[in-house]
Amino acid sequence: MDERKGVRICLREGFAVTGTLGILDLAARRGLVDLAECIDRMKATNFRYRPQMLEDMLSRYRSGR
């Protein structure tokens, strides 16, 4: 979940919270998606992200961790 108010409420209620990138990372680790392809496609949209975060994810993905 990427919306801040919703995250705060979920955390307060004891739920685990992850955002779009976390879901993609989990799906890639399970072999369900190609993370590099997903990230390339996201870059072509108006999705907001920290570039270093994407690079770190790709680096971990490519190294198999």
Secondary structure, DSSP 4 states (H G I P E B T S, - for coil): ---HHHHHHHHHTT-----HHHHHHHHHHTTSS-HHHHHHHHHTTT----HHHHHHHHHHHHHT-
